Amino acid sequence: METKEEVLAEIEKLKSQLTGDMFQDMEIKDTIHNLEMKVNGVKPMDTHIDCIGCGS
C-alpha cells in the first residue's frame, strides 16, 4: 500500500504532465482526482458508493 506522501508525489508528477488541452488532460485529471480521493479518505470511483463531495 502506498503512503500518503507517495500518493501526493504521484499527484504532483501527474500535474506536471498537464498540457492545458482539456481533451488531452481529461485522463490525467481523472487519475489525479482518484488519487486525491484516496489521500482524503473518500471512496474511489470504482466502488458502488457515490462520492458525496463531487457527486461522482
PDBQT receptor file of N, H, CA, C and O in Angstrom, charges set to zero:
ATOM      1  N   MET A   1       0.844  -1.198   0.000  1.00  0.00    +0.000 N 
ATOM      2  CA  MET A   1       0.000   0.000   0.000  1.00  0.00    +0.000 C 
ATOM      3  C   MET A   1       0.880   1.248   0.000  1.00  0.00    +0.000 C 
ATOM      4  O   MET A   1       1.896   1.303   0.693  1.00  0.00    +0.000 OA
ATOM      5  N   GLU A   2       0.489   2.225  -0.766  1.00  0.00    +0.000 N 
ATOM      6  H   GLU A   2      -0.336   2.181  -1.329  1.00  0.00    +0.000 HD
ATOM      7  CA  GLU A   2       1.250   3.458  -0.873  1.00  0.00    +0.000 C 
ATOM      8  C   GLU A   2       1.010   4.346   0.344  1.00  0.00    +0.000 C 
ATOM      9  O   GLU A   2      -0.073   4.367   0.928  1.00  0.00    +0.000 OA
ATOM     10  N   THR A   3       2.057   5.074   0.698  1.00  0.00    +0.000 N 
ATOM     11  H   THR A   3       2.937   5.058   0.224  1.00  0.00    +0.000 HD
ATOM     12  CA  THR A   3       1.901   6.036   1.780  1.00  0.00    +0.000 C 
ATOM     13  C   THR A   3       1.270   7.309   1.216  1.00  0.00    +0.000 C 
ATOM     14  O   THR A   3       1.228   7.517   0.003  1.00  0.00    +0.000 OA
ATOM     15  N   LYS A   4       0.786   8.147   2.116  1.00  0.00    +0.000 N 
ATOM     16  H   LYS A   4       0.820   7.979   3.101  1.00  0.00    +0.000 HD
ATOM     17  CA  LYS A   4       0.183   9.416   1.697  1.00  0.00    +0.000 C 
ATOM     18  C   LYS A   4       1.195  10.247   0.908  1.00  0.00    +0.000 C 
ATOM     19  O   LYS A   4       0.845  10.887  -0.084  1.00  0.00    +0.000 OA
ATOM     20  N   GLU A   5       2.453  10.233   1.357  1.00  0.00    +0.000 N 
ATOM     21  H   GLU A   5       2.737   9.714   2.163  1.00  0.00    +0.000 HD
ATOM     22  CA  GLU A   5       3.492  11.012   0.680  1.00  0.00    +0.000 C 
ATOM     23  C   GLU A   5       3.727  10.499  -0.742  1.00  0.00    +0.000 C 
ATOM     24  O   GLU A   5       3.938  11.289  -1.662  1.00  0.00    +0.000 OA
ATOM     25  N   GLU A   6       3.690   9.159  -0.923  1.00  0.00    +0.000 N 
ATOM     26  H   GLU A   6       3.519   8.517  -0.175  1.00  0.00    +0.000 HD
ATOM     27  CA  GLU A   6       3.885   8.588  -2.259  1.00  0.00    +0.000 C 
ATOM     28  C   GLU A   6       2.739   8.976  -3.190  1.00  0.00    +0.000 C 
ATOM     29  O   GLU A   6       2.959   9.277  -4.363  1.00  0.00    +0.000 OA
ATOM     30  N   VAL A   7       1.531   8.968  -2.668  1.00  0.00    +0.000 N 
ATOM     31  H   VAL A   7       1.352   8.724  -1.715  1.00  0.00    +0.000 HD
ATOM     32  CA  VAL A   7       0.372   9.348  -3.475  1.00  0.00    +0.000 C 
ATOM     33  C   VAL A   7       0.447  10.826  -3.839  1.00  0.00    +0.000 C 
ATOM     34  O   VAL A   7       0.166  11.200  -4.978  1.00  0.00    +0.000 OA
ATOM     35  N   LEU A   8       0.824  11.669  -2.881  1.00  0.00    +0.000 N 
ATOM     36  H   LEU A   8       1.052  11.366  -1.956  1.00  0.00    +0.000 HD
ATOM     37  CA  LEU A   8       0.965  13.107  -3.163  1.00  0.00    +0.000 C 
ATOM     38  C   LEU A   8       2.051  13.366  -4.202  1.00  0.00    +0.000 C 
ATOM     39  O   LEU A   8       1.899  14.243  -5.052  1.00  0.00    +0.000 OA
ATOM     40  N   ALA A   9       3.145  12.609  -4.141  1.00  0.00    +0.000 N 
ATOM     41  H   ALA A   9       3.268  11.897  -3.450  1.00  0.00    +0.000 HD
ATOM     42  CA  ALA A   9       4.226  12.748  -5.129  1.00  0.00    +0.000 C 
ATOM     43  C   ALA A   9       3.724  12.345  -6.512  1.00  0.00    +0.000 C 
ATOM     44  O   ALA A   9       4.062  12.985  -7.507  1.00  0.00    +0.000 OA
ATOM     45  N   GLU A  10       2.921  11.291  -6.576  1.00  0.00    +0.000 N 
ATOM     46  H   GLU A  10       2.646  10.771  -5.767  1.00  0.00    +0.000 HD
ATOM     47  CA  GLU A  10       2.334  10.853  -7.842  1.00  0.00    +0.000 C 
ATOM     48  C   GLU A  10       1.402  11.922  -8.404  1.00  0.00    +0.000 C 
ATOM     49  O   GLU A  10       1.400  12.169  -9.610  1.00  0.00    +0.000 OA
ATOM     50  N   ILE A  11       0.609  12.559  -7.539  1.00  0.00    +0.000 N 
ATOM     51  H   ILE A  11       0.611  12.359  -6.559  1.00  0.00    +0.000 HD
ATOM     52  CA  ILE A  11      -0.288  13.640  -7.971  1.00  0.00    +0.000 C 
ATOM     53  C   ILE A  11       0.526  14.783  -8.568  1.00  0.00    +0.000 C 
ATOM     54  O   ILE A  11       0.181  15.304  -9.629  1.00  0.00    +0.000 OA
ATOM     55  N   GLU A  12       1.604  15.174  -7.892  1.00  0.00    +0.000 N 
ATOM     56  H   GLU A  12       1.884  14.750  -7.030  1.00  0.00    +0.000 HD
ATOM     57  CA  GLU A  12       2.449  16.265  -8.400  1.00  0.00    +0.000 C 
ATOM     58  C   GLU A  12       3.068  15.899  -9.741  1.00  0.00    +0.000 C 
ATOM     59  O   GLU A  12       3.151  16.738 -10.638  1.00  0.00    +0.000 OA
ATOM     60  N   LYS A  13       3.501  14.654  -9.882  1.00  0.00    +0.000 N 
ATOM     61  H   LYS A  13       3.434  13.972  -9.154  1.00  0.00    +0.000 HD
ATOM     62  CA  LYS A  13       4.085  14.184 -11.140  1.00  0.00    +0.000 C 
ATOM     63  C   LYS A  13       3.052  14.286 -12.264  1.00  0.00    +0.000 C 
ATOM     64  O   LYS A  13       3.363  14.740 -13.365  1.00  0.00    +0.000 OA
ATOM     65  N   LEU A  14       1.825  13.858 -11.976  1.00  0.00    +0.000 N 
ATOM     66  H   LEU A  14       1.572  13.489 -11.082  1.00  0.00    +0.000 HD
ATOM     67  CA  LEU A  14       0.767  13.925 -12.983  1.00  0.00    +0.000 C 
ATOM     68  C   LEU A  14       0.421  15.370 -13.328  1.00  0.00    +0.000 C 
ATOM     69  O   LEU A  14       0.198  15.690 -14.495  1.00  0.00    +0.000 OA
ATOM     70  N   LYS A  15       0.374  16.247 -12.322  1.00  0.00    +0.000 N 
ATOM     71  H   LYS A  15       0.555  15.987 -11.374  1.00  0.00    +0.000 HD
ATOM     72  CA  LYS A  15       0.061  17.656 -12.575  1.00  0.00    +0.000 C 
ATOM     73  C   LYS A  15       1.093  18.292 -13.502  1.00  0.00    +0.000 C 
ATOM     74  O   LYS A  15       0.762  19.173 -14.294  1.00  0.00    +0.000 OA
ATOM     75  N   SER A  16       2.344  17.844 -13.401  1.00  0.00    +0.000 N 
ATOM     76  H   SER A  16       2.613  17.128 -12.758  1.00  0.00    +0.000 HD
ATOM     77  CA  SER A  16       3.395  18.397 -14.261  1.00  0.00    +0.000 C 
ATOM     78  C   SER A  16       3.219  17.962 -15.718  1.00  0.00    +0.000 C 
ATOM     79  O   SER A  16       3.813  18.557 -16.618  1.00  0.00    +0.000 OA
ATOM     80  N   GLN A  17       2.412  16.934 -15.952  1.00  0.00    +0.000 N 
ATOM     81  H   GLN A  17       1.930  16.451 -15.221  1.00  0.00    +0.000 HD
ATOM     82  CA  GLN A  17       2.179  16.425 -17.309  1.00  0.00    +0.000 C 
ATOM     83  C   GLN A  17       0.978  17.093 -17.989  1.00  0.00    +0.000 C 
ATOM     84  O   GLN A  17       0.724  16.856 -19.170  1.00  0.00    +0.000 OA
ATOM     85  N   LEU A  18       0.242  17.924 -17.248  1.00  0.00    +0.000 N 
ATOM     86  H   LEU A  18       0.448  18.117 -16.289  1.00  0.00    +0.000 HD
ATOM     87  CA  LEU A  18      -0.924  18.580 -17.830  1.00  0.00    +0.000 C 
ATOM     88  C   LEU A  18      -0.505  19.548 -18.923  1.00  0.00    +0.000 C 
ATOM     89  O   LEU A  18       0.483  20.269 -18.781  1.00  0.00    +0.000 OA
ATOM     90  N   THR A  19      -1.272  19.560 -20.028  1.00  0.00    +0.000 N 
ATOM     91  H   THR A  19      -2.074  18.974 -20.142  1.00  0.00    +0.000 HD
ATOM     92  CA  THR A  19      -0.907  20.381 -21.182  1.00  0.00    +0.000 C 
ATOM     93  C   THR A  19      -1.749  21.643 -21.310  1.00  0.00    +0.000 C 
ATOM     94  O   THR A  19      -1.368  22.574 -22.019  1.00  0.00    +0.000 OA
ATOM     95  N   GLY A  20      -2.901  21.681 -20.623  1.00  0.00    +0.000 N 
ATOM     96  H   GLY A  20      -3.211  20.925 -20.047  1.00  0.00    +0.000 HD
ATOM     97  CA  GLY A  20      -3.813  22.802 -20.805  1.00  0.00    +0.000 C 
ATOM     98  C   GLY A  20      -4.879  22.481 -21.843  1.00  0.00    +0.000 C 
ATOM     99  O   GLY A  20      -5.850  23.225 -21.979  1.00  0.00    +0.000 OA
ATOM    100  N   ASP A  21      -4.712  21.384 -22.575  1.00  0.00    +0.000 N 
ATOM    101  H   ASP A  21      -3.923  20.780 -22.464  1.00  0.00    +0.000 HD
ATOM    102  CA  ASP A  21      -5.703  20.927 -23.539  1.00  0.00    +0.000 C 
ATOM    103  C   ASP A  21      -6.697  20.031 -22.797  1.00  0.00    +0.000 C 
ATOM    104  O   ASP A  21      -6.332  18.953 -22.328  1.00  0.00    +0.000 OA
ATOM    105  N   MET A  22      -7.939  20.471 -22.691  1.00  0.00    +0.000 N 
ATOM    106  H   MET A  22      -8.236  21.346 -23.072  1.00  0.00    +0.000 HD
ATOM    107  CA  MET A  22      -8.936  19.766 -21.888  1.00  0.00    +0.000 C 
ATOM    108  C   MET A  22      -9.056  18.293 -22.297  1.00  0.00    +0.000 C 
ATOM    109  O   MET A  22      -9.155  17.420 -21.435  1.00  0.00    +0.000 OA
ATOM    110  N   PHE A  23      -9.050  18.016 -23.590  1.00  0.00    +0.000 N 
ATOM    111  H   PHE A  23      -8.970  18.725 -24.291  1.00  0.00    +0.000 HD
ATOM    112  CA  PHE A  23      -9.251  16.647 -24.051  1.00  0.00    +0.000 C 
ATOM    113  C   PHE A  23      -8.035  15.769 -23.761  1.00  0.00    +0.000 C 
ATOM    114  O   PHE A  23      -8.184  14.607 -23.384  1.00  0.00    +0.000 OA
ATOM    115  N   GLN A  24      -6.844  16.314 -23.934  1.00  0.00    +0.000 N 
ATOM    116  H   GLN A  24      -6.722  17.258 -24.241  1.00  0.00    +0.000 HD
ATOM    117  CA  GLN A  24      -5.640  15.552 -23.617  1.00  0.00    +0.000 C 
ATOM    118  C   GLN A  24      -5.493  15.343 -22.116  1.00  0.00    +0.000 C 
ATOM    119  O   GLN A  24      -5.016  14.297 -21.674  1.00  0.00    +0.000 OA
ATOM    120  N   ASP A  25      -5.900  16.331 -21.336  1.00  0.00    +0.000 N 
ATOM    121  H   ASP A  25      -6.287  17.180 -21.695  1.00  0.00    +0.000 HD
ATOM    122  CA  ASP A  25      -5.716  16.287 -19.879  1.00  0.00    +0.000 C 
ATOM    123  C   ASP A  25      -6.800  15.493 -19.149  1.00  0.00    +0.000 C 
ATOM    124  O   ASP A  25      -6.652  15.201 -17.962  1.00  0.00    +0.000 OA
ATOM    125  N   MET A  26      -7.883  15.141 -19.838  1.00  0.00    +0.000 N 
ATOM    126  H   MET A  26      -8.002  15.378 -20.802  1.00  0.00    +0.000 HD
ATOM    127  CA  MET A  26      -9.023  14.509 -19.173  1.00  0.00    +0.000 C 
ATOM    128  C   MET A  26      -8.625  13.249 -18.395  1.00  0.00    +0.000 C 
ATOM    129  O   MET A  26      -9.011  13.092 -17.237  1.00  0.00    +0.000 OA
ATOM    130  N   GLU A  27      -7.869  12.365 -19.016  1.00  0.00    +0.000 N 
ATOM    131  H   GLU A  27      -7.556  12.492 -19.957  1.00  0.00    +0.000 HD
ATOM    132  CA  GLU A  27      -7.485  11.115 -18.353  1.00  0.00    +0.000 C 
ATOM    133  C   GLU A  27      -6.550  11.378 -17.173  1.00  0.00    +0.000 C 
ATOM    134  O   GLU A  27      -6.677  10.750 -16.121  1.00  0.00    +0.000 OA
ATOM    135  N   ILE A  28      -5.607  12.313 -17.353  1.00  0.00    +0.000 N 
ATOM    136  H   ILE A  28      -5.503  12.823 -18.206  1.00  0.00    +0.000 HD
ATOM    137  CA  ILE A  28      -4.674  12.654 -16.269  1.00  0.00    +0.000 C 
ATOM    138  C   ILE A  28      -5.446  13.259 -15.101  1.00  0.00    +0.000 C 
ATOM    139  O   ILE A  28      -5.203  12.904 -13.948  1.00  0.00    +0.000 OA
ATOM    140  N   LYS A  29      -6.376  14.172 -15.391  1.00  0.00    +0.000 N 
ATOM    141  H   LYS A  29      -6.573  14.461 -16.328  1.00  0.00    +0.000 HD
ATOM    142  CA  LYS A  29      -7.158  14.808 -14.329  1.00  0.00    +0.000 C 
ATOM    143  C   LYS A  29      -8.024  13.790 -13.585  1.00  0.00    +0.000 C 
ATOM    144  O   LYS A  29      -8.217  13.896 -12.374  1.00  0.00    +0.000 OA
ATOM    145  N   ASP A  30      -8.543  12.804 -14.318  1.00  0.00    +0.000 N 
ATOM    146  H   ASP A  30      -8.387  12.718 -15.302  1.00  0.00    +0.000 HD
ATOM    147  CA  ASP A  30      -9.347  11.763 -13.685  1.00  0.00    +0.000 C 
ATOM    148  C   ASP A  30      -8.481  10.956 -12.719  1.00  0.00    +0.000 C 
ATOM    149  O   ASP A  30      -8.902  10.645 -11.605  1.00  0.00    +0.000 OA
ATOM    150  N   THR A  31      -7.275  10.625 -13.155  1.00  0.00    +0.000 N 
ATOM    151  H   THR A  31      -6.933  10.878 -14.060  1.00  0.00    +0.000 HD
ATOM    152  CA  THR A  31      -6.345   9.886 -12.293  1.00  0.00    +0.000 C 
ATOM    153  C   THR A  31      -5.981  10.713 -11.069  1.00  0.00    +0.000 C 
ATOM    154  O   THR A  31      -5.955  10.188  -9.957  1.00  0.00    +0.000 OA
ATOM    155  N   ILE A  32      -5.700  12.003 -11.258  1.00  0.00    +0.000 N 
ATOM    156  H   ILE A  32      -5.721  12.430 -12.162  1.00  0.00    +0.000 HD
ATOM    157  CA  ILE A  32      -5.372  12.905 -10.147  1.00  0.00    +0.000 C 
ATOM    158  C   ILE A  32      -6.543  12.944  -9.167  1.00  0.00    +0.000 C 
ATOM    159  O   ILE A  32      -6.346  12.857  -7.955  1.00  0.00    +0.000 OA
ATOM    160  N   HIS A  33      -7.755  13.074  -9.690  1.00  0.00    +0.000 N 
ATOM    161  H   HIS A  33      -7.915  13.144 -10.674  1.00  0.00    +0.000 HD
ATOM    162  CA  HIS A  33      -8.951  13.138  -8.837  1.00  0.00    +0.000 C 
ATOM    163  C   HIS A  33      -9.078  11.866  -7.997  1.00  0.00    +0.000 C 
ATOM    164  O   HIS A  33      -9.356  11.934  -6.799  1.00  0.00    +0.000 OA
ATOM    165  N   ASN A  34      -8.873  10.708  -8.627  1.00  0.00    +0.000 N 
ATOM    166  H   ASN A  34      -8.647  10.653  -9.599  1.00  0.00    +0.000 HD
ATOM    167  CA  ASN A  34      -8.973   9.440  -7.897  1.00  0.00    +0.000 C 
ATOM    168  C   ASN A  34      -7.898   9.347  -6.817  1.00  0.00    +0.000 C 
ATOM    169  O   ASN A  34      -8.167   8.863  -5.718  1.00  0.00    +0.000 OA
ATOM    170  N   LEU A  35      -6.683   9.807  -7.120  1.00  0.00    +0.000 N 
ATOM    171  H   LEU A  35      -6.464  10.200  -8.013  1.00  0.00    +0.000 HD
ATOM    172  CA  LEU A  35      -5.610   9.777  -6.123  1.00  0.00    +0.000 C 
ATOM    173  C   LEU A  35      -5.905  10.730  -4.972  1.00  0.00    +0.000 C 
ATOM    174  O   LEU A  35      -5.649  10.409  -3.812  1.00  0.00    +0.000 OA
ATOM    175  N   GLU A  36      -6.447  11.912  -5.299  1.00  0.00    +0.000 N 
ATOM    176  H   GLU A  36      -6.655  12.173  -6.241  1.00  0.00    +0.000 HD
ATOM    177  CA  GLU A  36      -6.791  12.877  -4.251  1.00  0.00    +0.000 C 
ATOM    178  C   GLU A  36      -7.884  12.322  -3.345  1.00  0.00    +0.000 C 
ATOM    179  O   GLU A  36      -7.853  12.543  -2.134  1.00  0.00    +0.000 OA
ATOM    180  N   MET A  37      -8.848  11.606  -3.914  1.00  0.00    +0.000 N 
ATOM    181  H   MET A  37      -8.874  11.426  -4.897  1.00  0.00    +0.000 HD
ATOM    182  CA  MET A  37      -9.897  10.993  -3.098  1.00  0.00    +0.000 C 
ATOM    183  C   MET A  37      -9.292   9.933  -2.184  1.00  0.00    +0.000 C 
ATOM    184  O   MET A  37      -9.701   9.787  -1.032  1.00  0.00    +0.000 OA
ATOM    185  N   LYS A  38      -8.320   9.198  -2.704  1.00  0.00    +0.000 N 
ATOM    186  H   LYS A  38      -7.988   9.317  -3.640  1.00  0.00    +0.000 HD
ATOM    187  CA  LYS A  38      -7.647   8.167  -1.907  1.00  0.00    +0.000 C 
ATOM    188  C   LYS A  38      -6.917   8.809  -0.724  1.00  0.00    +0.000 C 
ATOM    189  O   LYS A  38      -6.997   8.314   0.400  1.00  0.00    +0.000 OA
ATOM    190  N   VAL A  39      -6.210   9.904  -0.979  1.00  0.00    +0.000 N 
ATOM    191  H   VAL A  39      -6.145  10.306  -1.892  1.00  0.00    +0.000 HD
ATOM    192  CA  VAL A  39      -5.479  10.619   0.065  1.00  0.00    +0.000 C 
ATOM    193  C   VAL A  39      -6.436  11.174   1.115  1.00  0.00    +0.000 C 
ATOM    194  O   VAL A  39      -6.147  11.139   2.311  1.00  0.00    +0.000 OA
ATOM    195  N   ASN A  40      -7.585  11.689   0.655  1.00  0.00    +0.000 N 
ATOM    196  H   ASN A  40      -7.820  11.718  -0.316  1.00  0.00    +0.000 HD
ATOM    197  CA  ASN A  40      -8.545  12.316   1.555  1.00  0.00    +0.000 C 
ATOM    198  C   ASN A  40      -9.489  11.317   2.223  1.00  0.00    +0.000 C 
ATOM    199  O   ASN A  40     -10.353  11.704   3.011  1.00  0.00    +0.000 OA
ATOM    200  N   GLY A  41      -9.323  10.042   1.908  1.00  0.00    +0.000 N 
ATOM    201  H   GLY A  41      -8.622   9.728   1.268  1.00  0.00    +0.000 HD
ATOM    202  CA  GLY A  41     -10.141   9.017   2.544  1.00  0.00    +0.000 C 
ATOM    203  C   GLY A  41     -11.555   8.920   2.010  1.00  0.00    +0.000 C 
ATOM    204  O   GLY A  41     -12.439   8.382   2.676  1.00  0.00    +0.000 OA
ATOM    205  N   VAL A  42     -11.773   9.440   0.807  1.00  0.00    +0.000 N 
ATOM    206  H   VAL A  42     -11.055   9.877   0.266  1.00  0.00    +0.000 HD
ATOM    207  CA  VAL A  42     -13.085   9.360   0.166  1.00  0.00    +0.000 C 
ATOM    208  C   VAL A  42     -13.109   8.081  -0.674  1.00  0.00    +0.000 C 
ATOM    209  O   VAL A  42     -12.074   7.659  -1.188  1.00  0.00    +0.000 OA
ATOM    210  N   LYS A  43     -14.265   7.473  -0.812  1.00  0.00    +0.000 N 
ATOM    211  H   LYS A  43     -15.106   7.816  -0.394  1.00  0.00    +0.000 HD
ATOM    212  CA  LYS A  43     -14.375   6.247  -1.599  1.00  0.00    +0.000 C 
ATOM    213  C   LYS A  43     -13.967   6.496  -3.048  1.00  0.00    +0.000 C 
ATOM    214  O   LYS A  43     -14.421   7.470  -3.649  1.00  0.00    +0.000 OA
ATOM    215  N   PRO A  44     -13.124   5.644  -3.624  1.00  0.00    +0.000 N 
ATOM    216  CA  PRO A  44     -12.765   5.792  -5.042  1.00  0.00    +0.000 C 
ATOM    217  C   PRO A  44     -13.959   5.508  -5.952  1.00  0.00    +0.000 C 
ATOM    218  O   PRO A  44     -14.931   4.876  -5.538  1.00  0.00    +0.000 OA
ATOM    219  N   MET A  45     -13.875   5.977  -7.176  1.00  0.00    +0.000 N 
ATOM    220  H   MET A  45     -13.085   6.491  -7.512  1.00  0.00    +0.000 HD
ATOM    221  CA  MET A  45     -14.992   5.887  -8.108  1.00  0.00    +0.000 C 
ATOM    222  C   MET A  45     -15.339   4.451  -8.490  1.00  0.00    +0.000 C 
ATOM    223  O   MET A  45     -16.455   4.203  -8.945  1.00  0.00    +0.000 OA
ATOM    224  N   ASP A  46     -14.435   3.510  -8.323  1.00  0.00    +0.000 N 
ATOM    225  H   ASP A  46     -13.528   3.712  -7.953  1.00  0.00    +0.000 HD
ATOM    226  CA  ASP A  46     -14.730   2.143  -8.742  1.00  0.00    +0.000 C 
ATOM    227  C   ASP A  46     -15.496   1.354  -7.683  1.00  0.00    +0.000 C 
ATOM    228  O   ASP A  46     -15.644   0.139  -7.812  1.00  0.00    +0.000 OA
ATOM    229  N   THR A  47     -15.982   2.021  -6.641  1.00  0.00    +0.000 N 
ATOM    230  H   THR A  47     -15.861   3.008  -6.536  1.00  0.00    +0.000 HD
ATOM    231  CA  THR A  47     -16.822   1.362  -5.651  1.00  0.00    +0.000 C 
ATOM    232  C   THR A  47     -18.284   1.646  -5.988  1.00  0.00    +0.000 C 
ATOM    233  O   THR A  47     -18.573   2.470  -6.856  1.00  0.00    +0.000 OA
ATOM    234  N   HIS A  48     -19.181   0.984  -5.324  1.00  0.00    +0.000 N 
ATOM    235  H   HIS A  48     -18.946   0.315  -4.619  1.00  0.00    +0.000 HD
ATOM    236  CA  HIS A  48     -20.603   1.170  -5.593  1.00  0.00    +0.000 C 
ATOM    237  C   HIS A  48     -21.209   2.284  -4.756  1.00  0.00    +0.000 C 
ATOM    238  O   HIS A  48     -22.412   2.530  -4.841  1.00  0.00    +0.000 OA
ATOM    239  N   ILE A  49     -20.412   2.955  -3.960  1.00  0.00    +0.000 N 
ATOM    240  H   ILE A  49     -19.434   2.755  -3.891  1.00  0.00    +0.000 HD
ATOM    241  CA  ILE A  49     -20.898   4.030  -3.101  1.00  0.00    +0.000 C 
ATOM    242  C   ILE A  49     -20.567   5.367  -3.769  1.00  0.00    +0.000 C 
ATOM    243  O   ILE A  49     -19.423   5.607  -4.153  1.00  0.00    +0.000 OA
ATOM    244  N   ASP A  50     -21.563   6.225  -3.903  1.00  0.00    +0.000 N 
ATOM    245  H   ASP A  50     -22.493   6.030  -3.590  1.00  0.00    +0.000 HD
ATOM    246  CA  ASP A  50     -21.337   7.524  -4.535  1.00  0.00    +0.000 C 
ATOM    247  C   ASP A  50     -20.482   8.430  -3.645  1.00  0.00    +0.000 C 
ATOM    248  O   ASP A  50     -20.541   8.375  -2.417  1.00  0.00    +0.000 OA
ATOM    249  N   CYS A  51     -19.699   9.248  -4.306  1.00  0.00    +0.000 N 
ATOM    250  H   CYS A  51     -19.651   9.292  -5.304  1.00  0.00    +0.000 HD
ATOM    251  CA  CYS A  51     -18.891  10.257  -3.635  1.00  0.00    +0.000 C 
ATOM    252  C   CYS A  51     -19.791  11.448  -3.332  1.00  0.00    +0.000 C 
ATOM    253  O   CYS A  51     -20.331  12.063  -4.253  1.00  0.00    +0.000 OA
ATOM    254  N   ILE A  52     -19.955  11.775  -2.083  1.00  0.00    +0.000 N 
ATOM    255  H   ILE A  52     -19.517  11.276  -1.336  1.00  0.00    +0.000 HD
ATOM    256  CA  ILE A  52     -20.837  12.874  -1.690  1.00  0.00    +0.000 C 
ATOM    257  C   ILE A  52     -20.238  14.221  -2.095  1.00  0.00    +0.000 C 
ATOM    258  O   ILE A  52     -20.961  15.139  -2.481  1.00  0.00    +0.000 OA
ATOM    259  N   GLY A  53     -18.897  14.331  -2.003  1.00  0.00    +0.000 N 
ATOM    260  H   GLY A  53     -18.310  13.585  -1.690  1.00  0.00    +0.000 HD
ATOM    261  CA  GLY A  53     -18.234  15.599  -2.259  1.00  0.00    +0.000 C 
ATOM    262  C   GLY A  53     -18.401  16.113  -3.672  1.00  0.00    +0.000 C 
ATOM    263  O   GLY A  53     -18.634  17.304  -3.878  1.00  0.00    +0.000 OA
ATOM    264  N   CYS A  54     -18.283  15.219  -4.656  1.00  0.00    +0.000 N 
ATOM    265  H   CYS A  54     -18.093  14.251  -4.489  1.00  0.00    +0.000 HD
ATOM    266  CA  CYS A  54     -18.329  15.683  -6.043  1.00  0.00    +0.000 C 
ATOM    267  C   CYS A  54     -19.485  15.096  -6.830  1.00  0.00    +0.000 C 
ATOM    268  O   CYS A  54     -19.706  15.483  -7.978  1.00  0.00    +0.000 OA
ATOM    269  N   GLY A  55     -20.237  14.160  -6.232  1.00  0.00    +0.000 N 
ATOM    270  H   GLY A  55     -20.057  13.845  -5.300  1.00  0.00    +0.000 HD
ATOM    271  CA  GLY A  55     -21.384  13.580  -6.917  1.00  0.00    +0.000 C 
ATOM    272  C   GLY A  55     -21.027  12.515  -7.917  1.00  0.00    +0.000 C 
ATOM    273  O   GLY A  55     -21.899  12.074  -8.666  1.00  0.00    +0.000 OA
ATOM    274  N   SER A  56     -19.780  12.079  -7.966  1.00  0.00    +0.000 N 
ATOM    275  H   SER A  56     -19.071  12.438  -7.358  1.00  0.00    +0.000 HD
ATOM    276  CA  SER A  56     -19.379  11.034  -8.914  1.00  0.00    +0.000 C 
ATOM    277  C   SER A  56     -20.054   9.722  -8.611  1.00  0.00    +0.000 C 
ATOM    278  O   SER A  56     -19.829   8.736  -9.312  1.00  0.00    +0.000 OA
TER     279      SER A  56
